[in-house]
Amino acid sequence: MKSLLLGNEALAQGSIDAGLSGVYAYPGTPSTEITEYIQRSKVAKELKIHATWSVNEKTAMESALGMSYTGLRAMVVMKHVGLNVASDVFMNMSVSGINGGLVVVVADDPSMHSSQNEQDSRFYGKFAMIPILEPSNQQEAYNIMHYAFDLSEELKLPVLLRMVTRLSHSRAGIEVRERRAQNVMQLPTDTSRFALLPMNARKQFEKLVNKKAVLIQHSESSSLNDLKLSQHKDIGIIACGIAYNYVMENIGDDVSFYSILKISQYPLPKDKIKKLYKHCDKIIVVEEGYPIVEELLHDYFNKNDKIKGKLTGDIPLTGELNPNTVGKSLGIFQNTSKSIPEIVSGRPPQLCEGCGHTDLFNTINELIPEIGNKNVFGDIGCYALGALPPLNTINTLIDMGASITMAKGAADAGLENAIAVIGDSTFTHSGMTGLLDAVYENSPITIIISDNSAIAMTGAQESSAVGRLHKICLGIGVHPDHLKTMIPLNKNHEQNVELLRNELKYKGVSVIISERPCVRLSRDQKEDIKAKIASLS
């Protein structure tokens, strides 16, 4: 019997069936459904698999490492820019190694459907010198979890598993296997490798470097890396991850005319690559994301014209791959451009009808003629849409938590009336330390925490900030006289404008908490939030 699952859901079910004991994550498209699936799973609840959202990706990865330390299997999940947040522990746990199997699942977002950049997480895995797995389809996303935990425990290293948007968010029928038991707790016999003092870290780093040959051997023998040589030698194809699906969709019944190396495990299997290179007159590299494999091949073979791909312009260097672009690169057909009917043409996203962020931005916009039109520093969340027409309120949008620190830096430079707009979950994710910086110097900035009681942009998951924002701000050192609350409703517009105008006059740190639950929250969710706030007051 098959189950119809998203790629993310297949991976999640695979992790449960592979003996998972805990998943740690911060929601971010396109990775969110992995953790949500485990949270909803009756089996996961019966097995007491830990599956609660973490405050940010760094705390998630550290918690997963802590579970691995006890010998249990753990998984940490995030989107690609979240790995930037977690990179400190990510790089260091590659040196310390792990105990119980630890899989780091990162969902990349080619074409930036919901992201600030197109970064390719395979570079992080290469940087950390750990195994990288990249499933090519939903069934492989399920199967690969068993292998990933086994590989992690055999090598005593974390394993990076890379997903991409199209695989994460498309469905297929999945056959599941028998579930295996969770590990029992077994603490490491030698804990010194987890204490990365220089004397220990040097030894561990040398061990890590010396594992490179073993990692390559695993890639050479892995069934995830499959080489098929054809008697036709015109073209050889190296297809990585989901790109393999796009290749197969194009060549179909003509597969026997092509020599193909499918790659779903890194580091690269050098012997297989050399065989393909010697066998074929031309090599085309098809990979989603950056041309990381293509660059390595140019290094291997002294940068010659035989290797084609993104660097040579045969495949688009930016954006998401699809069967048409891959077919064009293979010379199967030339014209892939079609006009899009107006009725289905792209439209800019907008805030939900009745969203509290809109009323907040209307409040700020009322004061723009007085304070200037380039003073509002934004952050990551639904309210980022305030940078677009018709609101046009926000001037900057860089990364999680940057609104406060950029406003502070601008104020340090002499900018007056600097305003930072940040959401409640983004504030607890990475805005609190920026607020402490501002409080420490009593910077003349006004910080507006737009509190909608949810991590709304990714599906209204529960925010760890609920009921805690006032106490956090007071604890960090915000003066009580300049910690204010507003309710962003049209009927309160004039009152809110006057509140903001007064706080902008204060030459120090002012925090305004704009409180209104997300309109997407259900009645039950709102009642739960009220109960939580009451219990914390």
N, C-alpha and C positions, 0 to 999 in steps of 0.2 A: 504494500500500500504506500502511495506517495502523498506527501503534504505539499500544498502550493505555498511556497514561502518566498519572501524577499531575500535577496542575497544576505542582507543584515540578519534576517531571522534565521536563515539556514546556518550562518556562522554561530549565532547564539545557541541554537539547538545543538549544534555540533559541540560547543563548549560544555553544555550541560551533560551530554552523553559521553564526553571525554573525561569526566570526573572533576568538573569545576567545583570549587568551594566558595569562591567569592569573585564578584565583578565590581570594579570601581571605575567611575566615569564622571565626566561633566558633559551635559548635553551639548551637541553641536552638529549641525547638518554637514555631511550626510551620515553621521555615525549613530544618531540617537536611538534608532529602533533596536539596536543590539541589546542595550541595557533594558529598554522598555519591555522587550520580549521576555527577558529573564525575570523581570519584576512581575509580569503577568502569569508566568508559567506555574501551573499547579505542581508540576514535578519539582521545579526549583524550590518552591515553598516547602514541599515535603522533605526535600533534601537539606533544607535550611541553608541554601546558598545565599550568602550576603549580597544584597543588590540595592544599595541606597546611594543616591547621588552624592558625590563629593563636592566640596566648596569650589575646587578648581582642579585642573589636570595634574598639577604638581602634587597636591595632597592625595589625589587618587592614585598616582603612581607610587608614591611612598607607602601608602596603605597596602597596595598590592604587593610591594616588596616585603612588607612586614608579614603578610600572610604567607608568602613564599618562604620566608625565613623559618616558619614553623613546619615546613614540609608539605603544606597543602598547595593545591593548584589554584592559581589566581590569574585573573585577566584584567587588564586596564584598557579602557576604550576612550577614544577622543577623535576629533577631526584634526586635520593636518596642522593648522595654526596652534592647536592645543599642545602639540608636541614641542613647540617653541617654549611654552610655559613650563613644561615638564622636563625640558632638556637637561637641567642640572642633575636631577636624580637619574635620568635615562643614561647619560654618559657615565656616571659614576657606578651605577649598578652593573654596567657592562664590565667594569673593572672588578668589582667585588664578586660578581657572579651571583647565582641564585641557589635556592635549596629545592623547594617544590617548584614544579613547572610554572613559568611566568610568561604569558603571551601579551605583548603590547599591540593592540589593534588600533591602527590609524587609518581613518577614511579620508583620502585626498579628494579634492574638488576641482578637477580640470574644468576649465571654462568659467570658473568662479560663479557658479550658480548661486552660492550663498556665502561668499568668502571674500577676503581682501586680497588674496593672491593665489597663484597656482602651484605653490611649492610642492616638490616631489619628495615624499618621506623616505624614499630609497636612499637618498643622500645621507640622511641621519643614520640609517642602519649601517651604511658603509663607513661613515665617520666613527660610529661606535664599535665597528668590527664584530658585528653579531650576525647571525643568520637572518635573512629576509625571505618571507614567503609572500607570494602574490597570486591568489587563486584566479583562474580564468573564467569560471562560471559558478553558478549557485551550488551545484552538487559538490564541486571541488571546495567551495567555501565551507560546506558542512564537513566533508571528509578530512580537510586539512587540519582541523582542530585536534584530532587524535594525534596526528603526526607532529603537530607543533609542540604539544605538551611533552611528548616522548623525546623529541629533539632537544627541547629546553633542559629536560632533566638529564639526558645523556651528556650534553656538553656543559651543563651547569652554567648556562647563559640564558638571558632573556631572548626571546624570539620576536622580531618585528613582523607583524602581519599587515600588509597593505591592502586596503580596499579602495575602490574609486566610486564616484557617484552613480554611474550607470549600473554597475554590478550591485551596489548597495540597495538601489531602489527599483530593481526589476525582479520579476517573479519567475519561478520555474518549479516543476515537480521534483521533490527531494525524497530520496530513499534513505531512511535512517538505519543505523545499526544498533546492535545491543548496547545498552548503556553500561559503562564500566564504573566500578566503585570509586568513591573519592579516596584520596590519600588519608592515612591516619597521621596525626601530628608526630613529627620526628625532628627535633631541633638539630641544627648542624653540629657535627662533632668538633669542628674548629671554627670558632666565631671570629678569629682575628682577621679573616678576610673581609668581614663586614665592617671592621673598624679601620677606615681608610686614612690612618695616620701615614705620613710619608714612608716609614719603614715597611709598613704592610702594603701600601698602595704600589710601591715600586715592584714588589714581588708579584702582586696580582696583575699588574699591567704587563709584565714580562710574560706571564702565563697566557694572558689574553692574546698578545701578539703571536705567541708560539702556536696558538690554535688555528691560525689562518689556513695552514695546509690541511688540517682536519676538516675545516668548514668547506674547503674546495672539494675534498674527497666526497663529502656528503652530497654536495651539489652534483658531482659527476655521476654518482650512483643513484640519485633520487629519481623516482618515477615521475616526479613533477617536472623534470627537465627531459624532454623526449626528442630525440633526433631521428628523422626519417629522411634518407637520401634517395633521390630519384635518379633514374638513368639520364634524365634531361638535366643538363648542367648550366643552362642559361642563367637561372636566377635561384638564389637561396634566400630563404626568409627566416629571420629571427623575430619571433613574436612573443611579447612579454605580457603575462597576465591576461586581462580582458581583450587585449589586441589580438590574441590568438583566435578568439571567437569571431572578430571582424574579418580576419584573414580567411577562416574556414567558411564564413558566410559568402565570401566572394568566389573562392575557388571551387567549392562544392564538389561535384563529381570529377573535377579535373585535378584532384589532389595528387594523383600519381605523377603529374607533370612538374611538381614542385618539390624541392628539398626544403624541409621545414625543421627548425629547431624551436620547440616550445620551451619557454623559460618561465618557471613559477617559483624557483628557489635561487637565492643568491648567497654567497658570491658566485660570480659567473662560472659555469663549467668550461674551463679553458680547453680541455681536450675535445669536447664536442664542438666547440666553436672553431677550433683549428681544422677539424675534419670537414665541417661545412665550408669553411673558407677555401680550403684546397680543392674541394669538389666542384665549386660553382664559379662561374665567370663574374657574377655580380651578387653582392649581398645587400639586401634591404632590411633595415632594422625598424620594426613597428613596435612602438612602446608608448603607453599613455603617460603623459607628463614630460619631464625633462629628457633630453637625449643622453641619459647617463650611460646606457649600454653602447650607444653609438660612439660616444667619446672614448670609452674604454677600448673599443675595437680599433679606433684610430691609433691609440697608444700601442696596442698589441702588434699592429701590422704597419707601423710607420706612416700613418696618415696618407692613404692612397685613394684613388678615385673608384676603387672597386666597391667601397662601402657607401651605401646611400641611406638617407633618412631625413631627420629634421634639420641637421646641420647643412645638408646639401640642398634643401628646399624641396625635396621629393615628397615630404610629408610636412604639413603645417607645423610651425614651431610653437604656436600658442593655440589655446582652445582645446576642446574635447575631440577625441577621435570618434569616428563613426564608420559604418561599413562603406559609405560612399567615398570618404577621403582615403580610406585604405585601398579600396578598389581602384581609385584613380592612380595612387602611388604604384600599384602593381601593373598598371597599364591595361587593366581589364576594360575600363571605359574612361572617357575623357571629360565629358560635360556633367558636372554634379550640381550645377547651380540652377535653382528653380525659384521663380518669384513666389513670395508668400502672399496669399490673399489677405486683403485688408482686415477681413473679419477675424482672422486668427493671428494677425501680426502682433509683435511684442508690445506690451504696455508696461509702463513703470509700476512697481508695486506701490501700495498705499496703505496707510494705517486703517485698521478696522473702523467701521462706522461706530461712533460713540466712544472711541478710545480716549482715555484720559490724557495720553501724551499730546493729542491734538489741542486740548484746552490749555495744557501747559505751554505749548509752543505759541499759542495765541497770546498768552500772557507775556511771554518774552518779546514777541514781535511788537507788542504795543509800545515797548520801551526802546526798540531799535533806533528810532529817530533821535532819542536822547543820548544813547550810549555808544552808537556806532554799529555798523552792520558786519563787522568781522571779529567779533569778540566772543562767539559762542563755540566752545570746544565740546565735541560730541564723543560718543562711545559706542560700543558694540551692543546691539539689541534692536528691538522693534523701533525704538525712538530714533534710530539712525536714519529712518525715512524722513525725519525732519530736515535732512539736508536737501531733499528734492522739492520741486514744485508740488503743490502751491504754497507750502510753508516756507521753504528756503531759510530755515532758522539756523541750522548747524553749519559751521564752517570747516570743521576738521573731523576725521574719523580714521584712526590708525590701528589701534589694537585695544584689547580688554584693559580698562583702567587708565588709558592714556589721557582721558579728558581732564582729570584733576591735575596731573603732573604737567601736562602741556599748558593748562591755564596758569599754573604756578610759574612755569618758566617764562611765559609771556608777561606775567605780572612782574617777575624779577627784572625783565627787560624794560619795564616802564609802562606797559599797556594797562590802561585803566578800565574798570568795569568788566574784567574777565569773568566769564561764566562757564562753569563746567556742568554738563548734563550727563548723568550716569544712572543706569537702572539699579534696582535693588540687588539683583543677583550678580550683576557685574561689579557692583561696589564690594560685595563680600568676596567675590572671586579675586579681584586684584586692585580694588580702589582704596582699601583701608590703609595700605602703606603710603599711598600718595597723600591721603588726608593727613597722616602723621607728619609727613614732610612739611606740608603746608602749615599745620599747627605749630610745629617746631619753630618755624620762622615767622609765624603769624602773618602769612602772605595775604595780601588784599585781594582775595578772590571769593566769589559766591558759588557754592556748590549746590546744585539741585539734584537730589536723589529722587528719581521718578519711580516711586514704589507701587508696582501693580501686583505685588504679592505672588509673583510667578516668574519662572524662566520662560517668558511668553513666546519668544521668537522661535523656539524649538519645539513647541507643543504644550506650553503651560505646565511644565513640570514644577514641583514644589521648590520654592526658593528657601535657602537656609537663612535668609535675612528676615523672614516673617517674624514680626514681634520683637525684633532685636535692634533695629536701626538706631533708635534714640539712645539706648544704653551703649551701643558701640561708639557712637559719635561722642557721647559724654566721656566714655572711658578713654578715648584717644586724646581728648583734651579740648574739644570744641566748647567755647564759653556758652553756658546755658542761655544767656541773653540773646545769643545769635544762633540758636538751634530752633528753627521755626517749622511749623507744619502748615500746609495748605491743601485744600481739597480742589482738584482741578475740574471744576464744572463751570459752565457758561454763566450760571446765576451768581457765581463767586468771582467773576472776572475782574471787576473793578477793585474788589478787596485784595485779590491776589496780585494785581498790578502794583498796588500801593505797598504791599508787603515786600515784593521784590525790589521796588524802587528804594525803599528804606534800607534794605540789607546791602544794596549796591553802594550806598553812601558810607557804609562801615569800612574802615581801612584795616581790615583783618579778615580772618577766616569766618565766613558765614555759611551755614548749612541750612537749606530748606528741604524738608521731606515732603514731596508731593504725593499724597496718599489717595489711591483709587484703584480697586481691584481690576484686573484684566477682564475685559468684556467677554473673553472666551471661557472664563471659568464657569463651571456648573454651579448650581445652587448648593449642592453638597460640598463642593470644593470651598466655596465661600464660607459655609458654615464651619468646616474644618479649620479654616484660617482664623475665623473669629474665636473658636475654642482654643486654638494654640496661642493666640495673642492674649487671651484672658488668663491662660495658665502661666504665661511668662510675666504678666504685669504684677 
